[in-house]
């Protein structure tokens, strides 16, 4: 008899058709109840949400789902990807997420994203307020400006993964445990060539919508913003500015964490997430 204790996460692949392109998508899920769809950060993948997927208190009430975007993690790029410069646009991102929800037949899911995932959930709240029960933006402001040179992220004479990890290492709080910090950075070291750079096109340029975010109707789709006090990318100030523009939104600044709250300090993160989830379903 085996002594192995398996996690309660199931992983699977499926084909997702978006416009004329078909992608082989990898997803993981755990639990039953209200769908809680989780979107990963730029340049990484859905492994960032393993602690949410493994929390029994959450999975008692929620069907937690996380998937790797095309080009990321275990999801494939297009068949002709060698001839394509990957560049994520707002429209592409919206269509990928809504197509996933439709394919999975998710009825009024809660959608939670981090970093660029936190940005896109705000776009979804604006454009499709009736499709989602609520959105939770982790480190997700409505506008950010570039603050380092993207050319370093895709050069043949530089290890892109090492550079990516070096860049985001500054966004992790010093209090975070070494094992969590190292896991976050390992995911970034594994990213495909040019993928992080292509994601940041959305996060720093195409996805900015600070002049429209005030149009989000939080009575139709409640908006929650959570950011870490040590995040030097989506700073607490950027989060608060966004909250002021989105009338009716609620925000919290989490002490002792940076840009990756769900993976760098899950125990502390849950103290802020669980009351929000309880409020949404009540």
matplotlib code that plots the C-alpha trace (Angstrom):
import matplotlib.pyplot as plt

x = [0.0, 1.4, 2.3, 2.2, -0.1, -1.4, -2.6, -6.2, -5.4, -6.2, -4.5, -5.7, -5.3, -7.9, -8.0, -9.2, -10.2, -9.8, -10.7, -8.9, -6.2, -6.5, -4.3, -3.5, -4.2, -3.2, -5.4, -5.6, -8.6, -9.7, -12.8, -16.5, -18.9, -18.7, -16.1, -13.0, -10.9, -7.2, -5.0, -1.2, 1.3, 3.4, 6.1, 5.0, 2.2, -0.7, 1.7, 1.6, -1.9, -1.0, -1.6, -5.1, -5.8, -4.7, -6.5, -9.3, -11.3, -11.5, -12.1, -15.0, -17.0, -15.2, -14.2, -10.8, -9.5, -6.1, -4.8, -1.7, -2.1, -0.9, 2.9, 3.1, 3.9, 2.5, 0.2, 1.6, 2.3, 0.7, 2.1, 3.8, 5.2, 8.7, 7.4, 5.5, 6.7, 4.5, 2.8, -0.2, -2.9, -5.9, -8.3, -6.4, -6.3, -10.0, -10.9, -8.7, -10.2, -13.9, -13.3, -12.0, -15.0, -17.4, -15.6, -15.6, -19.3, -18.5, -21.6, -20.9, -17.4, -15.3, -12.2, -8.9, -5.7, -2.3, -0.2, -1.2, -4.0, -5.0, -5.2, -7.2, -9.9, -10.6, -11.0, -13.4, -15.4, -15.8, -16.6, -18.6, -20.0, -22.8, -20.5, -18.7, -19.9, -17.0, -13.3, -10.3, -7.3, -4.0, -1.3, -3.6, -3.7, -5.4, -2.2, 1.6, 4.6, 7.7, 10.6, 13.3, 14.7, 12.7, 15.4, 17.2, 14.4, 14.9, 18.5, 20.6, 23.6, 21.7, 19.9, 16.4, 15.2, 18.0, 17.3, 13.5, 14.1, 16.6, 14.0, 11.1, 13.2, 13.1, 9.3, 9.3, 9.1, 12.2, 10.0, 9.0, 10.4, 13.4, 11.6, 8.7, 11.0, 13.1, 10.0, 8.6, 12.0, 12.3, 9.1, 10.4, 13.7, 11.6, 9.7, 9.8, 11.9, 10.3, 7.2, 7.7, 8.5, 5.3, 3.3, 4.7, 3.4, -0.1, 0.9, 2.8, 1.3, -1.8, -3.6, -3.5, -7.1, -7.0, -9.3, -12.0, -11.8, -14.2, -16.9, -16.7, -20.1, -19.3, -23.0, -23.1, -19.7, -18.0, -14.3, -11.7, -8.1, -5.3, -1.7, 1.5, 3.2, 6.6, 5.4, 7.7, 5.9, 2.2, 2.9, 0.3, 0.0, -1.0, -3.6, -5.1, -5.2, -7.1, -9.5, -10.3, -11.2, -13.4, -16.3, -17.5, -14.4, -12.7, -9.0, -6.5, -2.7, -1.2, 1.8, 4.9, 4.3, 5.3, 4.1, 3.2, 1.0, -0.6, 2.7, 5.2, 3.2, 0.1, -0.8, -0.9, -2.6, -5.5, -6.2, -7.2, -8.6, -11.0, -13.1, -13.5, -14.6, -17.1, -18.4, -18.9, -20.9, -23.0]
y = [0.0, 3.4, 5.9, 8.8, 11.7, 13.2, 16.8, 17.3, 19.1, 17.6, 18.7, 18.3, 19.5, 20.7, 22.5, 26.1, 27.8, 31.6, 33.3, 31.2, 29.8, 26.6, 26.4, 23.3, 24.6, 23.2, 23.8, 22.7, 22.6, 21.7, 21.8, 22.3, 25.2, 28.8, 29.0, 30.9, 31.5, 32.5, 34.3, 34.2, 37.1, 38.1, 35.6, 32.9, 30.3, 28.9, 27.2, 30.5, 29.6, 26.1, 27.3, 28.5, 25.2, 23.3, 25.2, 23.0, 25.8, 27.6, 24.4, 23.4, 26.3, 27.1, 25.3, 26.8, 26.8, 28.1, 27.8, 28.6, 31.2, 30.2, 30.5, 30.0, 27.0, 23.8, 25.5, 25.5, 28.5, 28.4, 25.9, 28.6, 30.4, 30.6, 33.1, 35.2, 37.9, 37.3, 40.5, 40.3, 42.9, 43.8, 42.4, 39.2, 38.7, 39.5, 37.0, 34.3, 34.6, 34.9, 31.9, 29.9, 30.7, 29.8, 26.5, 25.5, 26.6, 28.8, 30.5, 33.8, 32.9, 35.1, 36.0, 36.8, 37.8, 39.0, 41.7, 41.6, 39.2, 41.8, 44.4, 42.3, 41.5, 45.2, 45.4, 42.4, 44.2, 47.2, 45.3, 42.2, 43.1, 40.6, 37.6, 37.7, 37.6, 39.8, 40.5, 40.5, 42.4, 41.4, 44.0, 45.3, 49.0, 50.6, 52.3, 51.5, 53.0, 51.1, 51.3, 49.0, 48.1, 45.3, 44.5, 42.6, 40.1, 38.5, 38.6, 35.6, 36.7, 36.9, 34.2, 35.7, 33.6, 34.8, 38.4, 38.0, 36.5, 39.3, 41.9, 40.5, 39.6, 43.2, 42.9, 40.3, 41.4, 40.8, 39.0, 36.3, 32.8, 31.8, 28.6, 30.7, 33.4, 30.7, 29.0, 32.3, 33.0, 29.5, 29.9, 33.0, 31.4, 28.8, 31.3, 30.9, 33.4, 36.7, 35.8, 38.1, 40.9, 40.3, 40.2, 43.5, 45.1, 44.6, 45.4, 48.6, 50.0, 48.5, 47.7, 51.1, 52.5, 55.0, 57.3, 54.6, 52.7, 55.1, 53.6, 50.3, 49.6, 48.0, 47.5, 45.0, 43.6, 44.2, 45.1, 44.3, 45.4, 43.8, 44.9, 44.3, 47.1, 46.0, 46.0, 48.4, 47.6, 48.1, 50.2, 50.8, 54.3, 53.0, 50.7, 53.5, 55.8, 53.1, 52.5, 56.2, 56.2, 53.0, 54.2, 51.6, 49.4, 48.2, 48.0, 46.7, 47.1, 43.9, 44.4, 42.3, 41.1, 42.3, 41.6, 37.9, 37.6, 34.3, 32.6, 34.5, 34.5, 32.4, 32.2, 36.0, 36.4, 34.1, 36.4, 39.0, 36.8, 34.7, 37.5, 38.9, 35.5, 35.2, 38.7, 38.0, 34.8, 36.2]
z = [0.0, -1.0, 1.7, -0.8, 0.2, -3.0, -3.2, -4.1, -7.4, -10.7, -13.9, -17.4, -21.0, -23.5, -26.8, -26.7, -29.9, -30.0, -33.3, -35.9, -33.5, -31.5, -28.3, -26.2, -22.7, -19.3, -16.3, -12.7, -10.4, -6.9, -4.8, -5.5, -5.4, -6.7, -9.5, -8.5, -11.6, -11.0, -13.5, -13.1, -13.5, -16.5, -17.5, -15.1, -14.9, -12.8, -10.3, -8.4, -7.1, -5.7, -2.1, -3.0, -4.8, -1.8, 1.0, 2.3, 3.8, 0.4, -1.7, 0.5, -1.0, -4.2, -7.3, -7.7, -11.3, -12.6, -16.2, -18.1, -20.8, -24.3, -24.4, -20.7, -18.4, -19.8, -22.4, -25.9, -28.2, -31.7, -34.1, -36.1, -33.1, -34.6, -37.0, -34.5, -32.1, -29.0, -27.9, -25.6, -26.3, -24.2, -26.8, -27.1, -23.3, -22.8, -25.6, -24.1, -20.6, -21.8, -24.2, -21.4, -19.2, -22.0, -22.9, -19.2, -18.9, -15.8, -14.6, -12.8, -11.6, -9.2, -11.1, -9.3, -11.1, -10.0, -11.7, -15.4, -14.3, -11.8, -14.6, -16.9, -14.3, -14.1, -17.9, -17.6, -14.8, -17.2, -20.3, -19.0, -15.6, -15.9, -16.6, -13.2, -9.6, -8.5, -9.5, -7.2, -8.5, -6.8, -7.5, -10.3, -11.0, -14.0, -15.2, -14.8, -16.5, -17.7, -15.4, -16.9, -20.4, -22.0, -24.6, -21.9, -21.7, -25.2, -26.3, -27.6, -25.6, -22.3, -20.2, -20.3, -17.4, -15.2, -16.1, -15.5, -12.1, -11.2, -12.2, -10.2, -7.2, -6.1, -5.9, -3.2, 0.4, 2.6, 5.2, 2.7, 3.4, 1.3, 0.0, -1.3, -2.8, -4.6, -6.0, -7.4, -9.1, -10.4, -12.3, -14.0, -14.9, -16.9, -19.1, -22.9, -25.0, -25.3, -23.3, -20.3, -22.7, -24.7, -21.5, -20.4, -23.6, -22.1, -18.6, -19.3, -22.5, -24.2, -21.0, -19.4, -19.1, -16.2, -18.2, -18.5, -15.2, -13.5, -15.7, -13.9, -12.3, -8.9, -8.2, -11.0, -10.5, -7.1, -7.3, -4.7, -4.8, -2.7, -2.9, -0.9, 0.8, -0.6, -4.2, -6.2, -9.5, -8.7, -5.6, -2.8, -4.2, -7.6, -6.1, -4.0, -7.0, -8.9, -6.0, -5.9, -9.6, -9.4, -7.3, -4.8, -5.1, -1.9, -1.3, 1.3, 1.5, 2.9, 5.2, 4.8, 1.3, -2.2, -5.7, -5.3, -2.2, -3.0, -3.4, -1.3, 1.9, 1.5, 5.2, 5.5, 2.1, 3.2, 6.2, 3.6, 0.9, 2.9, 4.3, 0.8, -0.5, 2.4, 1.6, -2.1, -1.6, 1.3]

ax = plt.figure().add_subplot(projection="3d")
ax.plot(x, y, z, "-o")
ax.set_aspect("equal")
plt.show()
